[in-house]
Amino acid sequence: MTLAGISFAYLRSRPLAVALNLLLLALGVATITVLMLSTAQLEERMGRDARGIDLVAGAKGSPMQLVLSAVFHLDAPTGNIPLAEAKALAKQRVVKKAIPLALGDSYRGFRIVGSSHDYPAHYGARVAEGRLWSAPMEATLGAEVATRTRLAPGAKFAGAHGLGEGGEEHESEPYQVVGVLAPTGTVLDRLVLTSIESVWEVHEHGAPAGAAREITALLIQYASPLAAATLPRMVNATSSLQAASPAYESARLFRMIGVGVDLLRALGAILMLAAGLSVFIALWNALEERRYDLAVMRMLGATPGRLMRLMLLEGCALAFAGGIAGIALGHVLTEALGVALRQTQQTAVTGWAWNWNEAWLLAASLAVGAIAALVPALRAYRSDVAPVLAEG
């Protein structure tokens, strides 16, 4: 029988101990895999959503809330801002592009966003069916919205007040779907796009005549690097608006989340180390149980090096199996997390993605198994055959 055959035969003879070792290692690897996949995908997705947006101008309040609501559409807006002030800001010489946003309503949990055609153009979106909106109360759906709601060009729907499900519907002011966007992999996939005039039309019934119109936020792209040093300070100091940097607030958000991520990653590492200790104990006990068998193998011609490789092979085999099982479990759990996020119309992750760091994670699992097996392997290498055979 080959060396590998002997090792696997022994492992198969102790299914309970082997299963426990595999479970501990798999849970540790799975925890780290979920964190690795989800954080990498969220960072990449948020990077795509914020690409090309240097500054967000909106109502006074929390800068992070302003960025989360206007760029990523994950929070409630800080309020509305006067249209006149937004137009004046957009005309500044240091502003290359300014995209207005008007929020306040939703459809089945998907946000209805009033904007200009510059908004889908900013993300390089193209129309898969129909066309972009061109008149009030026309709407173009993001790819995910169209898939989940099964609306197509020609259909009508009523928006609901508020950004979540359960708000009062504006049944007297229905939207007509005129187009569906192709998937972009950005926040556009989860939005219902329309004109700002549509948002005004829905909400201005009963408003005083001549009331000043408002929007929710302005997405700004700088015309020059100098704008980064002057425009935010000018907005915050000389107007009723607030300026927030998506890059800075995103980095601050991930620093805040990072503490929890690091704790979970540490938990995964502890589980892996516990698995390594379990493998060490199992192999040490196995060595005690098989001292006579190993001595007989030595008498039949097995070299000390061969016995050492036998113990190392068993440890590495356990670690490799646990690592593979853990990575597979991590992908399954990440996909389950993605399904849950998609149900709430949030930024989703998928378990079908691959991260190259997983190869290093598998290598770390093998290292844990090899280190755990090293001491029993060295003892098997140095064992004296004669006393063992004499004991019978």
WOFEN-V947622 format. One record per residue. N is the residue number from 0. RES is the residue in one letter. SS is DSSP state (H for helix, E for strand, - for the rest). PSI is psi in whole degrees, -180 to 180 (999 if undefined). Layout:
n=N res=RES ss=SS psi=PSI
n=N res=RES ss=SS psi=PSI
This chain:
n=0 res=M ss=- psi=144
n=1 res=T ss=- psi=168
n=2 res=L ss=H psi=-44
n=3 res=A ss=H psi=-39
n=4 res=G ss=H psi=-41
n=5 res=I ss=H psi=-44
n=6 res=S ss=H psi=-48
n=7 res=F ss=H psi=-33
n=8 res=A ss=H psi=-40
n=9 res=Y ss=H psi=-42
n=10 res=L ss=H psi=-39
n=11 res=R ss=H psi=-24
n=12 res=S ss=- psi=-9
n=13 res=R ss=- psi=67
n=14 res=P ss=H psi=-37
n=15 res=L ss=H psi=-49
n=16 res=A ss=H psi=-42
n=17 res=V ss=H psi=-43
n=18 res=A ss=H psi=-40
n=19 res=L ss=H psi=-45
n=20 res=N ss=H psi=-44
n=21 res=L ss=H psi=-41
n=22 res=L ss=H psi=-47
n=23 res=L ss=H psi=-48
n=24 res=L ss=H psi=-41
n=25 res=A ss=H psi=-40
n=26 res=L ss=H psi=-42
n=27 res=G ss=H psi=-46
n=28 res=V ss=H psi=-40
n=29 res=A ss=H psi=-41
n=30 res=T ss=H psi=-47
n=31 res=I ss=H psi=-37
n=32 res=T ss=H psi=-45
n=33 res=V ss=H psi=-46
n=34 res=L ss=H psi=-42
n=35 res=M ss=H psi=-48
n=36 res=L ss=H psi=-47
n=37 res=S ss=H psi=-45
n=38 res=T ss=H psi=-40
n=39 res=A ss=H psi=-43
n=40 res=Q ss=H psi=-39
n=41 res=L ss=H psi=-42
n=42 res=E ss=H psi=-42
n=43 res=E ss=H psi=-44
n=44 res=R ss=H psi=-45
n=45 res=M ss=H psi=-33
n=46 res=G ss=H psi=-41
n=47 res=R ss=H psi=-39
n=48 res=D ss=H psi=-35
n=49 res=A ss=H psi=-4
n=50 res=R ss=- psi=129
n=51 res=G ss=- psi=0
n=52 res=I ss=- psi=108
n=53 res=D ss=- psi=-29
n=54 res=L ss=E psi=147
n=55 res=V ss=E psi=129
n=56 res=A ss=E psi=132
n=57 res=G ss=E psi=-164
n=58 res=A ss=E psi=155
n=59 res=K ss=- psi=146
n=60 res=G ss=- psi=-146
n=61 res=S ss=- psi=124
n=62 res=P ss=H psi=-39
n=63 res=M ss=H psi=-40
n=64 res=Q ss=H psi=-39
n=65 res=L ss=H psi=-45
n=66 res=V ss=H psi=-44
n=67 res=L ss=H psi=-36
n=68 res=S ss=H psi=-39
n=69 res=A ss=H psi=-33
n=70 res=V ss=- psi=-49
n=71 res=F ss=- psi=-12
n=72 res=H ss=- psi=50
n=73 res=L ss=- psi=-2
n=74 res=D ss=- psi=171
n=75 res=A ss=- psi=146
n=76 res=P ss=- psi=159
n=77 res=T ss=- psi=-8
n=78 res=G ss=- psi=-169
n=79 res=N ss=- psi=162
n=80 res=I ss=E psi=151
n=81 res=P ss=E psi=136
n=82 res=L ss=H psi=-37
n=83 res=A ss=H psi=-42
n=84 res=E ss=H psi=-38
n=85 res=A ss=H psi=-42
n=86 res=K ss=H psi=-40
n=87 res=A ss=H psi=-40
n=88 res=L ss=H psi=-40
n=89 res=A ss=H psi=-23
n=90 res=K ss=- psi=-2
n=91 res=Q ss=- psi=144
n=92 res=R ss=- psi=-25
n=93 res=V ss=- psi=0
n=94 res=V ss=E psi=119
n=95 res=K ss=E psi=-43
n=96 res=K ss=E psi=140
n=97 res=A ss=E psi=120
n=98 res=I ss=E psi=117
n=99 res=P ss=E psi=146
n=100 res=L ss=E psi=138
n=101 res=A ss=E psi=118
n=102 res=L ss=E psi=172
n=103 res=G ss=E psi=-25
n=104 res=D ss=E psi=169
n=105 res=S ss=E psi=169
n=106 res=Y ss=E psi=114
n=107 res=R ss=- psi=38
n=108 res=G ss=- psi=-11
n=109 res=F ss=E psi=134
n=110 res=R ss=E psi=139
n=111 res=I ss=E psi=121
n=112 res=V ss=E psi=119
n=113 res=G ss=E psi=130
n=114 res=S ss=- psi=-170
n=115 res=S ss=- psi=174
n=116 res=H ss=- psi=-13
n=117 res=D ss=H psi=-25
n=118 res=Y ss=H psi=-55
n=119 res=P ss=H psi=-32
n=120 res=A ss=H psi=-33
n=121 res=H ss=H psi=-35
n=122 res=Y ss=- psi=8
n=123 res=G ss=- psi=30
n=124 res=A ss=- psi=148
n=125 res=R ss=- psi=155
n=126 res=V ss=E psi=127
n=127 res=A ss=E psi=-36
n=128 res=E ss=E psi=142
n=129 res=G ss=E psi=-133
n=130 res=R ss=- psi=176
n=131 res=L ss=- psi=157
n=132 res=W ss=- psi=147
n=133 res=S ss=- psi=-5
n=134 res=A ss=- psi=160
n=135 res=P ss=- psi=145
n=136 res=M ss=- psi=16
n=137 res=E ss=E psi=146
n=138 res=A ss=E psi=144
n=139 res=T ss=E psi=129
n=140 res=L ss=E psi=144
n=141 res=G ss=- psi=160
n=142 res=A ss=H psi=-44
n=143 res=E ss=H psi=-37
n=144 res=V ss=H psi=-47
n=145 res=A ss=H psi=-40
n=146 res=T ss=H psi=-44
n=147 res=R ss=H psi=-35
n=148 res=T ss=H psi=-15
n=149 res=R ss=- psi=30
n=150 res=L ss=- psi=147
n=151 res=A ss=- psi=165
n=152 res=P ss=- psi=132
n=153 res=G ss=- psi=-22
n=154 res=A ss=- psi=158
n=155 res=K ss=E psi=151
n=156 res=F ss=E psi=158
n=157 res=A ss=- psi=130
n=158 res=G ss=- psi=158
n=159 res=A ss=E psi=144
n=160 res=H ss=E psi=136
n=161 res=G ss=- psi=169
n=162 res=L ss=- psi=4
n=163 res=G ss=- psi=175
n=164 res=E ss=- psi=152
n=165 res=G ss=- psi=-3
n=166 res=G ss=- psi=164
n=167 res=E ss=- psi=130
n=168 res=E ss=E psi=145
n=169 res=H ss=- psi=72
n=170 res=E ss=- psi=-27
n=171 res=S ss=- psi=-9
n=172 res=E ss=- psi=71
n=173 res=P ss=- psi=151
n=174 res=Y ss=E psi=151
n=175 res=Q ss=E psi=127
n=176 res=V ss=E psi=125
n=177 res=V ss=E psi=-7
n=178 res=G ss=E psi=164
n=179 res=V ss=E psi=131
n=180 res=L ss=E psi=149
n=181 res=A ss=- psi=154
n=182 res=P ss=- psi=136
n=183 res=T ss=- psi=-16
n=184 res=G ss=- psi=18
n=185 res=T ss=- psi=-175
n=186 res=V ss=H psi=-23
n=187 res=L ss=H psi=-30
n=188 res=D ss=H psi=-24
n=189 res=R ss=H psi=15
n=190 res=L ss=E psi=153
n=191 res=V ss=E psi=117
n=192 res=L ss=E psi=138
n=193 res=T ss=E psi=-175
n=194 res=S ss=- psi=158
n=195 res=I ss=H psi=-34
n=196 res=E ss=H psi=-33
n=197 res=S ss=H psi=-44
n=198 res=V ss=H psi=-41
n=199 res=W ss=H psi=-44
n=200 res=E ss=H psi=-40
n=201 res=V ss=H psi=-35
n=202 res=H ss=H psi=-7
n=203 res=E ss=- psi=-1
n=204 res=H ss=- psi=124
n=205 res=G ss=- psi=-4
n=206 res=A ss=- psi=150
n=207 res=P ss=- psi=142
n=208 res=A ss=- psi=138
n=209 res=G ss=- psi=9
n=210 res=A ss=- psi=140
n=211 res=A ss=- psi=134
n=212 res=R ss=- psi=154
n=213 res=E ss=E psi=159
n=214 res=I ss=E psi=178
n=215 res=T ss=- psi=-43
n=216 res=A ss=E psi=168
n=217 res=L ss=E psi=123
n=218 res=L ss=E psi=122
n=219 res=I ss=E psi=139
n=220 res=Q ss=E psi=131
n=221 res=Y ss=E psi=149
n=222 res=A ss=- psi=-22
n=223 res=S ss=- psi=160
n=224 res=P ss=- psi=-26
n=225 res=L ss=- psi=-29
n=226 res=A ss=H psi=-32
n=227 res=A ss=H psi=-29
n=228 res=A ss=H psi=-24
n=229 res=T ss=H psi=-40
n=230 res=L ss=H psi=-47
n=231 res=P ss=H psi=-41
n=232 res=R ss=H psi=-40
n=233 res=M ss=H psi=-44
n=234 res=V ss=H psi=-47
n=235 res=N ss=H psi=-28
n=236 res=A ss=H psi=-29
n=237 res=T ss=H psi=9
n=238 res=S ss=- psi=174
n=239 res=S ss=- psi=5
n=240 res=L ss=E psi=170
n=241 res=Q ss=E psi=139
n=242 res=A ss=E psi=136
n=243 res=A ss=E psi=141
n=244 res=S ss=- psi=119
n=245 res=P ss=H psi=-39
n=246 res=A ss=H psi=-45
n=247 res=Y ss=H psi=-46
n=248 res=E ss=H psi=-35
n=249 res=S ss=H psi=-43
n=250 res=A ss=H psi=-40
n=251 res=R ss=H psi=-39
n=252 res=L ss=H psi=-44
n=253 res=F ss=H psi=-28
n=254 res=R ss=H psi=-39
n=255 res=M ss=H psi=-44
n=256 res=I ss=H psi=-30
n=257 res=G ss=H psi=-30
n=258 res=V ss=H psi=-48
n=259 res=G ss=H psi=-39
n=260 res=V ss=H psi=-43
n=261 res=D ss=H psi=-38
n=262 res=L ss=H psi=-43
n=263 res=L ss=H psi=-37
n=264 res=R ss=H psi=-38
n=265 res=A ss=H psi=-38
n=266 res=L ss=H psi=-43
n=267 res=G ss=H psi=-41
n=268 res=A ss=H psi=-39
n=269 res=I ss=H psi=-42
n=270 res=L ss=H psi=-39
n=271 res=M ss=H psi=-42
n=272 res=L ss=H psi=-38
n=273 res=A ss=H psi=-38
n=274 res=A ss=H psi=-40
n=275 res=G ss=H psi=-42
n=276 res=L ss=H psi=-40
n=277 res=S ss=H psi=-41
n=278 res=V ss=H psi=-42
n=279 res=F ss=H psi=-47
n=280 res=I ss=H psi=-42
n=281 res=A ss=H psi=-44
n=282 res=L ss=H psi=-35
n=283 res=W ss=H psi=-45
n=284 res=N ss=H psi=-38
n=285 res=A ss=H psi=-37
n=286 res=L ss=H psi=-42
n=287 res=E ss=H psi=-40
n=288 res=E ss=H psi=-31
n=289 res=R ss=- psi=16
n=290 res=R ss=H psi=-44
n=291 res=Y ss=H psi=-43
n=292 res=D ss=H psi=-42
n=293 res=L ss=H psi=-37
n=294 res=A ss=H psi=-42
n=295 res=V ss=H psi=-41
n=296 res=M ss=H psi=-39
n=297 res=R ss=H psi=-42
n=298 res=M ss=H psi=-31
n=299 res=L ss=- psi=4
n=300 res=G ss=- psi=-3
n=301 res=A ss=- psi=132
n=302 res=T ss=- psi=159
n=303 res=P ss=H psi=-38
n=304 res=G ss=H psi=-37
n=305 res=R ss=H psi=-40
n=306 res=L ss=H psi=-37
n=307 res=M ss=H psi=-44
n=308 res=R ss=H psi=-32
n=309 res=L ss=H psi=-48
n=310 res=M ss=H psi=-41
n=311 res=L ss=H psi=-39
n=312 res=L ss=H psi=-40
n=313 res=E ss=H psi=-43
n=314 res=G ss=H psi=-44
n=315 res=C ss=H psi=-35
n=316 res=A ss=H psi=-44
n=317 res=L ss=H psi=-45
n=318 res=A ss=H psi=-41
n=319 res=F ss=H psi=-45
n=320 res=A ss=H psi=-43
n=321 res=G ss=H psi=-38
n=322 res=G ss=H psi=-45
n=323 res=I ss=H psi=-45
n=324 res=A ss=H psi=-39
n=325 res=G ss=H psi=-42
n=326 res=I ss=H psi=-43
n=327 res=A ss=H psi=-44
n=328 res=L ss=H psi=-39
n=329 res=G ss=H psi=-40
n=330 res=H ss=H psi=-41
n=331 res=V ss=H psi=-45
n=332 res=L ss=H psi=-37
n=333 res=T ss=H psi=-41
n=334 res=E ss=H psi=-40
n=335 res=A ss=H psi=-40
n=336 res=L ss=H psi=-41
n=337 res=G ss=H psi=-41
n=338 res=V ss=H psi=-43
n=339 res=A ss=H psi=-41
n=340 res=L ss=H psi=-39
n=341 res=R ss=H psi=-32
n=342 res=Q ss=H psi=-27
n=343 res=T ss=- psi=15
n=344 res=Q ss=- psi=36
n=345 res=Q ss=- psi=171
n=346 res=T ss=- psi=120
n=347 res=A ss=- psi=158
n=348 res=V ss=- psi=165
n=349 res=T ss=- psi=147
n=350 res=G ss=- psi=-1
n=351 res=W ss=- psi=2
n=352 res=A ss=- psi=158
n=353 res=W ss=- psi=135
n=354 res=N ss=- psi=129
n=355 res=W ss=- psi=-20
n=356 res=N ss=H psi=-15
n=357 res=E ss=H psi=-30
n=358 res=A ss=H psi=-40
n=359 res=W ss=H psi=-33
n=360 res=L ss=H psi=-40
n=361 res=L ss=H psi=-39
n=362 res=A ss=H psi=-37
n=363 res=A ss=H psi=-37
n=364 res=S ss=H psi=-44
n=365 res=L ss=H psi=-39
n=366 res=A ss=H psi=-40
n=367 res=V ss=H psi=-44
n=368 res=G ss=H psi=-42
n=369 res=A ss=H psi=-42
n=370 res=I ss=H psi=-41
n=371 res=A ss=H psi=-33
n=372 res=A ss=H psi=-10
n=373 res=L ss=H psi=-46
n=374 res=V ss=H psi=-48
n=375 res=P ss=H psi=-35
n=376 res=A ss=H psi=-42
n=377 res=L ss=H psi=-37
n=378 res=R ss=H psi=-39
n=379 res=A ss=H psi=-36
n=380 res=Y ss=H psi=-38
n=381 res=R ss=H psi=-2
n=382 res=S ss=- psi=142
n=383 res=D ss=- psi=122
n=384 res=V ss=H psi=-42
n=385 res=A ss=H psi=-50
n=386 res=P ss=H psi=-36
n=387 res=V ss=H psi=-45
n=388 res=L ss=H psi=-33
n=389 res=A ss=H psi=-34
n=390 res=E ss=H psi=-24
n=391 res=G ss=- psi=999
